[in-house]
Amino acid sequence: MLYIVGLGLADERDITVKGLEAVRASERVYLEGYTSILMVEQQRLEEFYGKKVIVAHRETVESSSDEILRDADRVNVSFLVVGDPFGATTHTDLIIRAREKGIPVKTIHNASIMNAVGATGLQLYNFGQTISIVFFTDDWRPDSFYERIKENSTLGLHTLCLLDIKVREQTVENMMRNRQIFEPPRYMSVNLAAEQLLEIEDARQEHAYTADTLAIGVSRLGSDDQIIRAGTLAQMRDHDFGKPLHSLVLVGHRLHLLEAEILRENAIDLDSLNQVLKRDYNIEK
């Protein structure tokens, strides 16, 4: 059996009882290590699960899945995913490959940013399309997500922005020389995401959002030291959200009074937030 096990958001204790039982019953346990990260070290997982955990990097999952699936028709193998197993298409591909080999698959779900973002106070059914924001480079500044934000904004819907992480990235030189030398991990901050969004808006001038657009910055959601702060996109650029992982929400115009009240509790600056609520949403205290 191949178990695809969601780990939740923060630490080793977020796994479900059903997921923990699957892990402890498995001969091999892999941890997907590139679409997201937990906020604890691998050793803590191994101590809590009572199992050795093998980190599966992107190249392993996408190009060498046969090793993960080896003997899974005869023994139990667990593949651990931060958040929920279906947060990335890579995991769907692994399931398809397993079924092609006649390997039974069982998925064990958990919380992910896609539903835990409700902790911001925004109602989940008022969210539109989720987008991903990647790191700009000197010669690559992608903005394909801009149209998705614009469509959400037209409908008054909130936009969840997933922020880039870079693990086991190589320089062009090291790739060309086939040297297994990797750059230090990088995790996009709310500050950089806001800065890149504003740069794109300055270039396109289509008013999908502005520096005064209401936004919510989130860091380490689900942990004991999570941060949730509401303010303008310009304020997101300057506020300190601390350690990764970060996410960003652009608030749509379909805003309920109860949502506004929670935003006030998390305001970077309450007076300026109330001004935005009155000006853009016709909501007064």
VOPAGU-2260 file (C-alpha; in pm, 1 decimal, decimal comma):
REM VOPAGU-2260
SITE   aa  ch    i         X         Y         Z
SITE  MET   A    0       0,0       0,0       0,0
SITE  LEU   A    1     114,2     352,8     -79,2
SITE  TYR   A    2      -7,3     598,0     183,6
SITE  ILE   A    3     -13,9     964,7      84,5
SITE  VAL   A    4     -20,6    1137,8     421,8
SITE  GLY   A    5     -90,5    1506,2     487,1
SITE  LEU   A    6     113,8    1646,1     774,9
SITE  GLY   A    7     -70,6    1972,6     838,0
SITE  LEU   A    8      95,0    2308,6     872,4
SITE  ALA   A    9     337,9    2344,6    1158,3
SITE  ASP   A   10     506,9    2060,6    1343,8
SITE  GLU   A   11     524,9    1686,1    1405,5
SITE  ARG   A   12     209,1    1688,6    1618,9
SITE  ASP   A   13     -15,2    1809,2    1335,8
SITE  ILE   A   14     -33,8    1466,5    1173,1
SITE  THR   A   15    -372,4    1295,1    1219,3
SITE  VAL   A   16    -413,3     978,6    1425,4
SITE  LYS   A   17    -494,0     789,4    1106,3
SITE  GLY   A   18    -185,3     931,3     938,0
SITE  LEU   A   19      39,0     841,0    1230,6
SITE  GLU   A   20     -91,1     484,2    1227,6
SITE  ALA   A   21      -8,0     458,9     855,8
SITE  VAL   A   22     342,6     594,0     907,6
SITE  ARG   A   23     417,1     355,4    1194,0
SITE  ALA   A   24     290,8      63,5     984,4
SITE  SER   A   25     515,9     151,6     687,9
SITE  GLU   A   26     845,8      -8,1     591,3
SITE  ARG   A   27     972,2     313,4     428,7
SITE  VAL   A   28     869,6     671,6     495,1
SITE  TYR   A   29     942,6     955,2     251,0
SITE  LEU   A   30     900,6    1326,8     318,4
SITE  GLU   A   31     833,4    1547,3      16,6
SITE  GLY   A   32    1073,3    1835,6      64,3
SITE  TYR   A   33    1019,5    2097,9    -204,2
SITE  THR   A   34     661,5    2230,0    -232,2
SITE  SER   A   35     650,7    2336,2     133,6
SITE  ILE   A   36     826,8    2281,2     466,0
SITE  LEU   A   37     730,6    2206,6     823,1
SITE  MET   A   38     858,8    2438,2    1094,2
SITE  VAL   A   39    1057,2    2165,9    1273,0
SITE  GLU   A   40    1366,7    1963,3    1195,5
SITE  GLN   A   41    1354,1    1618,5    1037,9
SITE  GLN   A   42    1488,5    1464,8    1360,6
SITE  ARG   A   43    1177,2    1570,2    1551,5
SITE  LEU   A   44     958,6    1393,7    1296,2
SITE  GLU   A   45    1163,2    1076,6    1326,1
SITE  GLU   A   46    1150,3    1081,7    1705,6
SITE  PHE   A   47     774,4    1138,1    1714,3
SITE  TYR   A   48     689,6     889,1    1438,8
SITE  GLY   A   49     938,1     627,0    1555,1
SITE  LYS   A   50    1054,9     589,1    1193,7
SITE  LYS   A   51    1347,1     695,9     979,9
SITE  VAL   A   52    1232,2     962,9     735,2
SITE  ILE   A   53    1385,4     988,0     386,9
SITE  VAL   A   54    1366,7    1335,8     230,9
SITE  ALA   A   55    1240,2    1312,6    -128,2
SITE  HIS   A   56    1356,8    1606,6    -337,1
SITE  ARG   A   57    1187,6    1720,2    -656,4
SITE  GLU   A   58    1412,4    1516,8    -884,6
SITE  THR   A   59    1340,4    1202,4    -682,7
SITE  VAL   A   60     962,2    1240,2    -695,8
SITE  GLU   A   61     937,1    1356,6   -1054,7
SITE  SER   A   62    1212,8    1148,6   -1216,6
SITE  SER   A   63    1284,7     856,1    -985,5
SITE  SER   A   64     942,9     765,8    -850,5
SITE  ASP   A   65    1015,1     395,4    -908,6
SITE  GLU   A   66    1236,8     399,0    -599,3
SITE  ILE   A   67     955,9     543,8    -387,2
SITE  LEU   A   68     711,4     286,8    -525,1
SITE  ARG   A   69     952,6      -6,7    -495,9
SITE  ASP   A   70     778,0    -311,7    -346,1
SITE  ALA   A   71     475,2    -100,5    -246,2
SITE  ASP   A   72     255,3    -375,1    -387,4
SITE  ARG   A   73     386,6    -600,0    -105,8
SITE  VAL   A   74     481,3    -362,3     179,0
SITE  ASN   A   75     349,1     -33,9     314,3
SITE  VAL   A   76     520,5     286,5     202,3
SITE  SER   A   77     426,9     633,6     329,5
SITE  PHE   A   78     478,4     953,3     133,4
SITE  LEU   A   79     444,7    1255,4     362,4
SITE  VAL   A   80     328,3    1592,7     232,7
SITE  VAL   A   81     325,4    1919,1     425,8
SITE  GLY   A   82     -31,4    2048,8     433,6
SITE  ASP   A   83    -274,9    1834,4     234,4
SITE  PRO   A   84    -161,9    1574,6     -21,8
SITE  PHE   A   85    -344,6    1739,2    -310,0
SITE  GLY   A   86    -192,2    2084,4    -268,3
SITE  ALA   A   87      47,9    2014,4    -557,7
SITE  THR   A   88      -1,2    1831,9    -888,7
SITE  THR   A   89     322,6    1638,4    -835,8
SITE  HIS   A   90     147,7    1420,2    -582,1
SITE  THR   A   91    -137,9    1343,4    -818,8
SITE  ASP   A   92     120,7    1224,8   -1069,5
SITE  LEU   A   93     273,5     991,0    -810,6
SITE  ILE   A   94     -69,0     841,0    -740,6
SITE  ILE   A   95    -128,8     782,7   -1113,2
SITE  ARG   A   96     206,8     606,3   -1146,6
SITE  ALA   A   97     129,8     386,4    -845,7
SITE  ARG   A   98    -206,8     281,1    -985,3
SITE  GLU   A   99     -48,8     203,0   -1322,7
SITE  LYS   A  100     173,9     -43,1   -1136,8
SITE  GLY   A  101    -123,4    -199,3    -960,1
SITE  ILE   A  102     -24,5     -52,7    -623,3
SITE  PRO   A  103    -317,0      31,6    -392,6
SITE  VAL   A  104    -318,3     392,8    -274,7
SITE  LYS   A  105    -477,5     549,2      30,5
SITE  THR   A  106    -483,9     925,1      90,4
SITE  ILE   A  107    -500,3    1069,3     440,8
SITE  HIS   A  108    -593,4    1436,1     438,1
SITE  ASN   A  109    -495,5    1722,8     665,1
SITE  ALA   A  110    -517,1    2101,2     697,0
SITE  SER   A  111    -343,6    2318,6     438,3
SITE  ILE   A  112    -306,0    2688,4     369,6
SITE  MET   A  113    -599,8    2653,2     130,0
SITE  ASN   A  114    -845,6    2611,5     416,9
SITE  ALA   A  115    -648,4    2737,3     717,8
SITE  VAL   A  116    -640,5    3081,6     553,4
SITE  GLY   A  117    -987,6    3116,2     705,5
SITE  ALA   A  118    -797,2    3207,4    1024,9
SITE  THR   A  119    -757,1    3552,8     872,0
SITE  GLY   A  120   -1129,8    3603,8     935,6
SITE  LEU   A  121   -1216,4    3598,3     565,2
SITE  GLN   A  122   -1491,5    3358,6     461,7
SITE  LEU   A  123   -1359,0    3076,8     246,6
SITE  TYR   A  124   -1644,5    3086,1      -3,5
SITE  ASN   A  125   -1550,1    3447,0     -85,6
SITE  PHE   A  126   -1209,6    3341,8    -219,8
SITE  GLY   A  127   -1146,7    3327,1    -592,6
SITE  GLN   A  128    -858,8    3172,3    -784,4
SITE  THR   A  129    -539,7    3105,7    -588,8
SITE  ILE   A  130    -217,5    3231,6    -745,1
SITE  SER   A  131     154,7    3169,1    -697,5
SITE  ILE   A  132     414,9    3446,8    -692,2
SITE  VAL   A  133     770,3    3346,0    -780,8
SITE  PHE   A  134    1099,7    3521,2    -721,2
SITE  PHE   A  135    1191,2    3775,1    -989,5
SITE  THR   A  136    1530,6    3747,0   -1154,8
SITE  ASP   A  137    1723,2    4006,7   -1352,4
SITE  ASP   A  138    1578,9    3882,0   -1681,9
SITE  TRP   A  139    1256,6    3705,0   -1573,8
SITE  ARG   A  140     973,3    3895,7   -1409,1
SITE  PRO   A  141     662,2    3682,3   -1468,0
SITE  ASP   A  142     317,2    3834,4   -1426,6
SITE  SER   A  143      86,2    3568,1   -1572,5
SITE  PHE   A  144    -107,6    3559,3   -1243,8
SITE  TYR   A  145    -209,2    3923,5   -1287,4
SITE  GLU   A  146    -513,1    3830,1   -1496,4
SITE  ARG   A  147    -631,1    3590,6   -1223,7
SITE  ILE   A  148    -612,4    3867,9    -964,4
SITE  LYS   A  149    -799,0    4097,8   -1199,8
SITE  GLU   A  150   -1075,3    3841,0   -1253,8
SITE  ASN   A  151   -1109,3    3786,0    -879,4
SITE  SER   A  152   -1119,7    4158,9    -818,7
SITE  THR   A  153   -1393,5    4208,6   -1077,8
SITE  LEU   A  154   -1606,7    3954,7    -889,5
SITE  GLY   A  155   -1521,5    4107,1    -552,1
SITE  LEU   A  156   -1340,7    3790,8    -441,5
SITE  HIS   A  157   -1034,0    3753,8    -220,9
SITE  THR   A  158    -708,0    3625,9    -372,3
SITE  LEU   A  159    -479,1    3390,4    -182,7
SITE  CYS   A  160    -119,5    3436,2    -297,6
SITE  LEU   A  161     115,8    3143,8    -239,2
SITE  LEU   A  162     474,9    3263,2    -212,2
SITE  ASP   A  163     775,6    3100,1    -372,3
SITE  ILE   A  164    1023,6    2877,0    -193,5
SITE  LYS   A  165    1357,3    2772,9    -339,8
SITE  VAL   A  166    1528,1    2459,8    -210,3
SITE  ARG   A  167    1815,3    2271,1    -374,6
SITE  GLU   A  168    1839,4    2534,2    -646,3
SITE  GLN   A  169    2153,6    2540,9    -860,6
SITE  THR   A  170    2332,0    2823,2   -1036,9
SITE  VAL   A  171    2340,7    2804,1   -1416,1
SITE  GLU   A  172    2713,0    2730,9   -1399,5
SITE  ASN   A  173    2671,0    2439,6   -1160,6
SITE  MET   A  174    2388,1    2298,5   -1369,8
SITE  MET   A  175    2595,8    2319,7   -1688,1
SITE  ARG   A  176    2891,7    2151,9   -1518,0
SITE  ASN   A  177    2662,1    1890,9   -1359,3
SITE  ARG   A  178    2794,1    1978,3   -1014,7
SITE  GLN   A  179    2567,0    1881,7    -726,8
SITE  ILE   A  180    2618,3    2213,8    -550,5
SITE  PHE   A  181    2304,3    2387,2    -428,1
SITE  GLU   A  182    2223,1    2740,0    -321,9
SITE  PRO   A  183    2096,5    2812,7      32,2
SITE  PRO   A  184    1715,9    2780,5      68,0
SITE  ARG   A  185    1513,2    3095,3       5,9
SITE  TYR   A  186    1158,7    3169,9     115,8
SITE  MET   A  187     965,7    3462,5     -26,0
SITE  SER   A  188     844,9    3711,2     233,9
SITE  VAL   A  189     519,3    3905,1     237,1
SITE  ASN   A  190     733,9    4217,1     196,8
SITE  LEU   A  191     894,6    4101,6    -126,9
SITE  ALA   A  192     565,1    3968,5    -263,5
SITE  ALA   A  193     400,6    4307,8    -206,7
SITE  GLU   A  194     694,5    4483,3    -368,5
SITE  GLN   A  195     679,7    4261,8    -677,4
SITE  LEU   A  196     301,2    4299,0    -705,0
SITE  LEU   A  197     330,9    4676,9    -698,1
SITE  GLU   A  198     605,9    4669,5    -959,0
SITE  ILE   A  199     379,9    4467,6   -1189,5
SITE  GLU   A  200      87,7    4706,6   -1136,9
SITE  ASP   A  201     313,8    5005,3   -1209,6
SITE  ALA   A  202     412,6    4839,7   -1537,6
SITE  ARG   A  203      64,7    4728,5   -1646,4
SITE  GLN   A  204    -151,7    5011,9   -1510,9
SITE  GLU   A  205    -471,7    4805,7   -1533,7
SITE  HIS   A  206    -576,1    4871,5   -1172,5
SITE  ALA   A  207    -621,8    4512,0   -1061,1
SITE  TYR   A  208    -496,0    4650,0    -728,9
SITE  THR   A  209    -302,6    4950,6    -596,1
SITE  ALA   A  210     -72,6    5036,4    -306,8
SITE  ASP   A  211    -390,9    5121,9    -112,5
SITE  THR   A  212    -556,2    4783,9    -172,5
SITE  LEU   A  213    -648,3    4604,5     149,3
SITE  ALA   A  214    -435,0    4296,4     211,6
SITE  ILE   A  215    -352,4    4045,4     484,0
SITE  GLY   A  216      -5,8    3911,5     552,8
SITE  VAL   A  217      29,0    3571,7     718,3
SITE  SER   A  218     334,3    3397,3     857,4
SITE  ARG   A  219     380,0    3051,8    1013,2
SITE  LEU   A  220       8,1    2981,9    1000,6
SITE  GLY   A  221     -91,6    2703,9    1236,3
SITE  SER   A  222     206,7    2748,8    1468,0
SITE  ASP   A  223     206,8    2889,4    1819,1
SITE  ASP   A  224     374,1    3207,7    1696,8
SITE  GLN   A  225     168,7    3268,1    1382,7
SITE  ILE   A  226     126,4    3627,9    1267,4
SITE  ILE   A  227    -179,2    3766,8    1087,8
SITE  ARG   A  228    -180,3    4137,1    1002,5
SITE  ALA   A  229    -421,3    4345,2     793,9
SITE  GLY   A  230    -336,5    4668,3     615,2
SITE  THR   A  231    -272,3    4815,8     275,0
SITE  LEU   A  232     -45,2    4653,3      22,1
SITE  ALA   A  233     202,4    4934,3      85,1
SITE  GLN   A  234     201,6    4849,2     456,2
SITE  MET   A  235     259,9    4482,9     370,2
SITE  ARG   A  236     578,9    4590,3     198,3
SITE  ASP   A  237     719,4    4739,0     519,2
SITE  HIS   A  238     582,7    4532,6     809,2
SITE  ASP   A  239     801,4    4269,3     977,9
SITE  PHE   A  240     637,6    3925,5     952,9
SITE  GLY   A  241     931,2    3735,4    1095,8
SITE  LYS   A  242    1043,4    3387,6     995,0
SITE  PRO   A  243     893,0    3187,5     702,6
SITE  LEU   A  244     665,3    3053,0     571,5
SITE  HIS   A  245     464,0    3353,9     451,9
SITE  SER   A  246     142,2    3395,8     252,4
SITE  LEU   A  247     -47,0    3700,9     129,9
SITE  VAL   A  248    -416,0    3769,0      70,0
SITE  LEU   A  249    -558,4    4049,6    -143,8
SITE  VAL   A  250    -897,9    4138,2       0,4
SITE  GLY   A  251   -1186,8    4161,0    -244,8
SITE  HIS   A  252   -1480,2    4402,1    -228,3
SITE  ARG   A  253   -1723,7    4129,7    -122,4
SITE  LEU   A  254   -1639,3    4192,5     243,4
SITE  HIS   A  255   -1882,0    4105,1     523,6
SITE  LEU   A  256   -1914,1    4313,0     840,6
SITE  LEU   A  257   -1790,5    4019,5    1047,9
SITE  GLU   A  258   -1485,7    3985,2     825,2
SITE  ALA   A  259   -1411,4    4353,8     870,7
SITE  GLU   A  260   -1430,0    4316,6    1248,4
SITE  ILE   A  261   -1165,6    4042,7    1248,9
SITE  LEU   A  262    -946,4    4256,0    1022,4
SITE  ARG   A  263    -963,7    4533,8    1279,4
SITE  GLU   A  264    -834,3    4295,8    1547,4
SITE  ASN   A  265    -532,4    4220,6    1327,0
SITE  ALA   A  266    -471,8    4573,0    1193,2
SITE  ILE   A  267    -118,6    4699,3    1143,4
SITE  ASP   A  268    -262,0    5046,0    1204,5
SITE  LEU   A  269    -626,0    5060,1    1312,3
SITE  ASP   A  270    -691,8    5420,8    1209,8
SITE  SER   A  271    -566,4    5371,7     854,7
SITE  LEU   A  272    -753,6    5039,7     826,9
SITE  ASN   A  273   -1078,7    5206,4     929,5
SITE  GLN   A  274   -1019,4    5471,6     664,4
SITE  VAL   A  275    -977,2    5203,7     396,5
SITE  LEU   A  276   -1287,8    5017,8     515,9
SITE  LYS   A  277   -1493,2    5336,1     498,9
SITE  ARG   A  278   -1352,0    5453,3     164,7
SITE  ASP   A  279   -1349,4    5124,9     -28,7
SITE  TYR   A  280   -1613,1    4912,2     147,0
SITE  ASN   A  281   -1853,4    5165,7     296,7
SITE  ILE   A  282   -1802,6    4997,2     635,3
SITE  GLU   A  283   -1781,1    5218,5     940,0
SITE  LYS   A  284   -1706,0    5129,1    1298,1
